[in-house]
Amino acid sequence: MSLSSDQLERYSRQLRFDGLGVTGQERLLAARVAVLGCGALGSVSAEILARAGLGRLRLIDRDFVDYSNLPRQSLFDESDVAQVLPKVIAVSRKLARINSACQIEPLITQVSAANIQSLIADVDLVIDGTDNFATRYLLNDAAVKHAQPWIFGSALAAHGMMLVVRPGLSPCLRCVLGDLPPPGAVPSCDQQGVLASTVHVVAALQCAEALKFLSGNIKCLERRLVDFDLWAGTFNYRKIEKVRGRGHCRTCEQRRFDYLDAALEPPEVLAGRDGVQILPAPGAAPPDLARLLARAPADPRAAPGPNLVNEFLVRFSAEGCRFTVFDDGRAIIQGLTHLPTARRLYNDYVAI
């Protein structure tokens, strides 16, 4: 592959950087990356990689844009909120205007044990933009099983972490952090908040390692766990090579994929949403979104905002709750966290 005159001009500053050069840029243009989660970390990482000239991006996320995203998820704006756009659609539209040569594949889906392996199967690298450890440990299992490199990232309040995982060559997430913590054991952004600057630092660290890996600069990859606190002004690089090699890790040394094989259900109570996610029954027919909207009741008790339908989802209110129903039948019901009530509402207003 040789660079065109337009590419030589567009990427001129990167070409002058000794770490990339022409060969590195050509490799980036041919590379494929999956971004798992397109909220704070994922949307920032996707933008950095698209601007850098990545060839193909697969964007995977289950959620839609709302006002609480805007302070830290810098690729989104108020028009995305008004249209209730799924995050992968909003990101893909913005990136198409930033770099039309980057092939974007947006997937509005819930990541689960049933689909994680197919979602990461044909890419060179996976970027972690998720917001919960259950999905990260599921990704770690699938990545180790299929020798798929991935880059872990986490942002909470002013604290961030980053780790490059190269199965068979480096410690995996379970080696470093141990078993999946029980629900509620790890604070969430709902409880402690998160700063945009924290998100951008973590994403920048992830993308720097991604550019090293994709351009062939393997010797330059970070082999330590990066751990920082911007508020306290601390930045630590923790050596981790000794946590692997003693046969203790059930995932990468014993090859026991507990989280992948358990086929755990996705989290139902959603971080940052004050709501519950309900999945359709197996084999259920996709809903008719326009019909759902037409029969939706008027509910003056619900959160402000009009009912609407677009090509991806329908939004309406009932019994004091806000329903967002996607075209695959999955629903996010905001205004409650009681699972039995949420399932009853789903059956009454969606699965009819």
C-alpha positions as CSV (number, residue, x, y, z in Angstrom):
1,M,0.0,0.0,0.0
2,S,1.3,3.5,-0.8
3,L,0.0,6.8,0.4
4,S,-1.9,9.1,-1.9
5,S,-1.0,12.7,-2.2
6,D,-4.1,13.6,-0.1
7,Q,-3.0,11.2,2.6
8,L,0.5,12.5,2.5
9,E,-0.9,16.0,3.2
10,R,-3.5,14.9,5.7
11,Y,-1.2,12.8,7.9
12,S,1.9,14.9,7.4
13,R,2.5,15.6,11.1
14,Q,2.2,12.0,11.9
15,L,4.5,11.0,9.1
16,R,7.2,13.3,10.6
17,F,6.9,11.5,13.9
18,D,9.7,8.9,14.1
19,G,7.5,6.4,15.9
20,L,5.1,6.2,12.9
21,G,6.5,7.4,9.6
22,V,5.1,6.2,6.2
23,T,5.2,2.5,7.1
24,G,3.4,3.0,10.4
25,Q,0.8,5.2,8.7
26,E,0.2,2.6,6.1
27,R,-0.4,0.0,8.8
28,L,-2.9,2.2,10.5
29,L,-4.8,2.7,7.3
30,A,-5.1,-1.1,7.0
31,A,-6.0,-1.8,10.6
32,R,-9.3,-2.8,12.1
33,V,-10.4,-2.0,15.7
34,A,-13.5,-2.7,17.7
35,V,-14.5,-0.2,20.3
36,L,-16.6,-1.9,23.0
37,G,-18.8,0.8,24.5
38,C,-19.2,4.2,23.0
39,G,-19.8,6.4,26.0
40,A,-17.1,8.5,27.6
41,L,-14.0,6.4,27.0
42,G,-15.2,4.7,23.8
43,S,-16.3,7.9,22.0
44,V,-13.1,9.7,22.8
45,S,-11.0,6.8,21.7
46,A,-13.0,6.3,18.5
47,E,-12.4,10.0,17.6
48,I,-8.7,9.8,18.2
49,L,-8.3,6.7,16.1
50,A,-10.4,8.0,13.2
51,R,-8.4,11.2,13.1
52,A,-5.2,9.2,13.2
53,G,-6.2,7.4,10.0
54,L,-7.5,4.1,11.1
55,G,-8.9,2.0,8.3
56,R,-11.9,0.5,10.0
57,L,-13.8,1.0,13.3
58,R,-16.5,-1.3,14.7
59,L,-18.5,0.6,17.2
60,I,-20.5,-1.4,19.8
61,D,-22.9,0.1,22.3
62,R,-26.4,-0.5,23.7
63,D,-27.3,3.0,24.9
64,F,-28.5,6.4,23.6
65,V,-27.3,10.0,24.2
66,D,-28.8,12.1,27.0
67,Y,-27.9,15.4,28.7
68,S,-25.9,13.7,31.5
69,N,-23.4,12.5,28.9
70,L,-22.5,16.0,27.5
71,P,-20.1,17.2,30.2
72,R,-17.6,14.4,29.5
73,Q,-18.5,12.6,26.3
74,S,-17.2,15.3,24.0
75,L,-18.2,13.9,20.6
76,F,-21.9,14.4,21.4
77,D,-24.0,17.5,21.4
78,E,-27.5,18.7,22.3
79,S,-28.9,17.8,18.9
80,D,-28.0,14.1,19.5
81,V,-29.9,14.3,22.8
82,A,-33.0,15.9,21.1
83,Q,-33.0,13.1,18.5
84,V,-32.5,10.4,21.1
85,L,-29.8,9.0,18.9
86,P,-28.1,5.7,19.8
87,K,-24.5,6.5,20.8
88,V,-23.0,4.4,18.0
89,I,-25.1,6.2,15.4
90,A,-24.2,9.7,16.8
91,V,-20.5,8.7,16.9
92,S,-20.5,7.2,13.4
93,R,-22.1,10.3,11.9
94,K,-19.6,12.6,13.6
95,L,-16.6,10.5,12.5
96,A,-17.9,10.3,8.9
97,R,-17.6,14.1,8.8
98,I,-14.1,14.0,10.4
99,N,-12.6,11.2,8.2
100,S,-14.8,9.9,5.4
101,A,-12.2,7.3,4.5
102,C,-12.5,5.5,7.8
103,Q,-15.0,2.7,7.4
104,I,-17.4,2.8,10.4
105,E,-19.6,-0.2,11.4
106,P,-22.1,0.9,14.1
107,L,-23.7,-2.0,16.1
108,I,-26.6,-1.1,18.5
109,T,-26.4,-4.2,20.7
110,Q,-26.1,-5.5,24.2
111,V,-22.8,-7.3,24.6
112,S,-23.3,-10.8,26.1
113,A,-21.7,-14.2,26.3
114,A,-23.7,-15.1,23.2
115,N,-22.2,-12.5,20.9
116,I,-18.9,-11.3,22.4
117,Q,-16.8,-13.8,20.4
118,S,-18.3,-12.8,17.1
119,L,-18.0,-9.1,17.9
120,I,-14.2,-9.2,18.3
121,A,-13.4,-12.1,16.0
122,D,-12.1,-10.3,12.9
123,V,-10.3,-7.2,14.3
124,D,-6.7,-6.5,15.1
125,L,-7.4,-4.9,18.5
126,V,-10.2,-4.2,20.9
127,I,-10.5,-0.9,22.9
128,D,-12.4,-1.2,26.2
129,G,-14.9,1.6,26.6
130,T,-17.3,-0.2,28.8
131,D,-18.7,1.1,32.1
132,N,-18.9,-2.1,34.2
133,F,-16.6,-4.9,35.2
134,A,-18.9,-7.7,34.3
135,T,-18.6,-6.8,30.6
136,R,-14.8,-6.3,31.0
137,Y,-14.3,-9.8,32.5
138,L,-16.4,-11.3,29.8
139,L,-14.3,-9.5,27.2
140,N,-11.1,-10.7,29.0
141,D,-12.3,-14.3,28.7
142,A,-13.2,-14.1,25.0
143,A,-10.0,-12.2,24.2
144,V,-7.8,-14.7,26.0
145,K,-9.6,-17.7,24.5
146,H,-9.0,-16.3,21.0
147,A,-5.6,-14.6,21.6
148,Q,-7.2,-11.2,20.8
149,P,-5.2,-8.2,22.1
150,W,-7.2,-5.6,23.9
151,I,-6.7,-2.4,26.0
152,F,-8.4,-2.0,29.3
153,G,-9.4,1.4,30.5
154,S,-11.3,2.7,33.5
155,A,-12.3,6.2,34.7
156,L,-13.9,7.1,38.0
157,A,-14.0,10.6,39.6
158,A,-10.4,11.8,39.0
159,H,-8.9,8.3,39.0
160,G,-8.0,6.3,35.9
161,M,-6.3,3.0,34.9
162,M,-5.0,1.6,31.7
163,L,-3.6,-1.9,30.9
164,V,-2.5,-3.5,27.6
165,V,-3.5,-7.2,27.5
166,R,-1.7,-9.4,25.0
167,P,-3.0,-13.0,25.7
168,G,-0.1,-15.4,26.1
169,L,2.4,-12.6,26.2
170,S,1.3,-10.5,29.1
171,P,-0.9,-10.8,32.3
172,C,-4.6,-10.6,31.6
173,L,-7.1,-8.5,33.5
174,R,-7.9,-11.3,35.9
175,C,-4.2,-11.8,36.6
176,V,-3.9,-8.2,37.6
177,L,-7.2,-7.4,39.3
178,G,-8.3,-10.8,40.6
179,D,-11.8,-12.2,40.2
180,L,-14.8,-10.2,39.2
181,P,-15.9,-8.1,42.2
182,P,-19.4,-8.7,43.5
183,P,-22.1,-6.3,42.6
184,G,-21.8,-3.0,44.5
185,A,-18.3,-3.7,45.7
186,V,-16.7,-1.2,43.3
187,P,-18.0,2.4,43.3
188,S,-19.7,3.7,40.2
189,C,-19.8,7.0,38.4
190,D,-23.4,7.4,39.9
191,Q,-21.9,7.4,43.3
192,Q,-18.6,9.2,42.9
193,G,-19.0,11.1,39.6
194,V,-16.3,11.4,36.9
195,L,-14.3,14.3,35.3
196,A,-14.0,14.8,31.6
197,S,-10.3,15.3,32.1
198,T,-10.0,11.8,33.6
199,V,-11.8,10.3,30.7
200,H,-9.6,12.0,28.1
201,V,-6.4,11.0,29.9
202,V,-7.4,7.4,30.0
203,A,-8.5,7.4,26.4
204,A,-5.3,9.1,25.3
205,L,-3.3,6.4,27.1
206,Q,-5.3,3.7,25.5
207,C,-5.0,5.2,22.0
208,A,-1.2,5.8,22.4
209,E,-0.8,2.1,23.0
210,A,-3.2,1.3,20.2
211,L,-1.1,3.3,17.7
212,K,2.0,1.6,18.9
213,F,0.5,-1.8,18.5
214,L,-1.2,-1.2,15.1
215,S,1.8,0.5,13.6
216,G,4.1,-2.4,14.5
217,N,6.0,-0.7,17.4
218,I,5.5,-3.7,19.7
219,K,8.7,-3.1,21.7
220,C,7.4,0.3,22.8
221,L,4.2,-1.1,24.3
222,E,3.5,-0.3,27.9
223,R,3.9,-3.4,30.0
224,R,2.8,-1.9,33.3
225,L,-0.5,-1.0,34.8
226,V,-1.0,2.7,34.6
227,D,-2.8,4.1,37.6
228,F,-3.3,7.9,38.2
229,D,-5.3,10.4,40.2
230,L,-5.5,13.8,38.6
231,W,-7.0,15.5,41.7
232,A,-4.2,14.2,43.9
233,G,-1.6,14.8,41.2
234,T,-0.3,11.2,41.3
235,F,0.7,9.0,38.3
236,N,1.9,5.5,38.9
237,Y,3.3,2.7,36.7
238,R,2.9,-0.6,38.5
239,K,5.0,-3.6,37.4
240,I,2.8,-6.6,36.8
241,E,5.0,-9.2,35.1
242,K,5.3,-11.3,38.3
243,V,1.5,-11.8,38.7
244,R,1.6,-14.3,35.8
245,G,3.6,-17.5,35.4
246,R,2.7,-19.4,38.6
247,G,-0.3,-21.1,37.2
248,H,-2.7,-19.2,39.4
249,C,-4.8,-17.4,36.9
250,R,-7.9,-19.4,36.0
251,T,-8.3,-17.5,32.7
252,C,-5.0,-17.2,30.9
253,E,-3.0,-20.0,32.7
254,Q,-5.7,-22.6,33.5
255,R,-7.8,-21.7,30.4
256,R,-11.0,-21.7,32.4
257,F,-13.4,-19.2,31.0
258,D,-15.8,-18.8,33.9
259,Y,-17.5,-15.6,32.8
260,L,-17.8,-16.6,29.1
261,D,-19.0,-20.1,29.9
262,A,-21.4,-19.0,32.6
263,A,-23.4,-17.0,30.0
264,L,-24.3,-14.5,32.7
265,E,-27.2,-12.2,31.9
266,P,-26.2,-8.6,31.1
267,P,-26.6,-6.1,34.0
268,E,-30.3,-5.0,34.3
269,V,-29.9,-2.0,36.5
270,L,-28.0,0.5,34.4
271,A,-25.2,2.8,35.6
272,G,-26.1,6.5,35.2
273,R,-29.6,5.8,34.0
274,D,-31.8,5.5,37.1
275,G,-33.5,2.8,35.2
276,V,-33.6,-0.9,34.2
277,Q,-32.8,-2.7,31.0
278,I,-35.2,-5.4,30.0
279,L,-34.3,-7.9,27.2
280,P,-37.0,-9.5,25.0
281,A,-37.9,-13.1,25.4
282,P,-35.8,-15.5,23.2
283,G,-37.4,-15.8,19.8
284,A,-39.7,-12.8,20.3
285,A,-40.6,-10.9,17.1
286,P,-39.1,-7.4,16.7
287,P,-41.6,-4.7,17.8
288,D,-43.3,-2.4,15.4
289,L,-41.9,0.9,16.7
290,A,-44.5,3.1,15.0
291,R,-47.3,1.0,16.4
292,L,-45.8,1.1,19.9
293,L,-45.8,4.9,19.7
294,A,-49.3,5.1,18.4
295,R,-50.8,3.2,21.3
296,A,-48.5,4.8,24.0
297,P,-50.6,6.5,26.7
298,A,-50.3,10.1,27.6
299,D,-48.7,10.3,31.0
300,P,-48.3,13.7,32.7
301,R,-46.3,12.2,35.6
302,A,-43.4,11.2,33.3
303,A,-40.1,13.1,32.8
304,P,-40.5,16.0,30.4
305,G,-39.9,15.4,26.8
306,P,-42.1,14.5,23.8
307,N,-42.8,10.9,22.7
308,L,-41.0,10.2,19.5
309,V,-39.9,7.5,17.1
310,N,-36.9,7.2,14.7
311,E,-35.4,4.5,12.7
312,F,-33.6,3.0,15.7
313,L,-36.0,3.3,18.7
314,V,-39.2,4.6,20.1
315,R,-39.7,6.7,23.2
316,F,-42.8,7.1,25.3
317,S,-44.0,7.5,28.9
318,A,-46.3,5.4,31.0
319,E,-47.0,5.0,34.7
320,G,-44.5,7.7,35.6
321,C,-41.7,6.0,33.7
322,R,-39.8,6.8,30.5
323,F,-39.6,3.9,28.0
324,T,-36.9,3.7,25.3
325,V,-37.5,0.6,23.1
326,F,-35.0,-0.4,20.5
327,D,-35.8,-2.1,17.2
328,D,-34.7,-5.5,18.6
329,G,-37.2,-5.3,21.4
330,R,-34.7,-4.4,24.1
331,A,-36.0,-1.6,26.4
332,I,-34.5,0.8,28.9
333,I,-37.2,1.9,31.4
334,Q,-36.2,5.0,33.4
335,G,-37.7,6.2,36.7
336,L,-37.4,3.0,38.7
337,T,-34.9,0.3,39.7
338,H,-37.3,-2.4,40.9
339,L,-36.8,-5.3,38.5
340,P,-40.2,-7.1,39.0
341,T,-42.0,-3.8,38.3
342,A,-39.9,-3.1,35.3
343,R,-40.7,-6.5,33.9
344,R,-44.4,-6.0,34.5
345,L,-44.3,-2.6,32.7
346,Y,-42.4,-4.2,29.8
347,N,-45.0,-6.9,29.4
348,D,-47.9,-4.4,29.7
349,Y,-46.6,-1.8,27.2
350,V,-43.9,-3.5,24.9
351,A,-44.5,-7.2,24.7
352,I,-48.2,-7.0,23.7
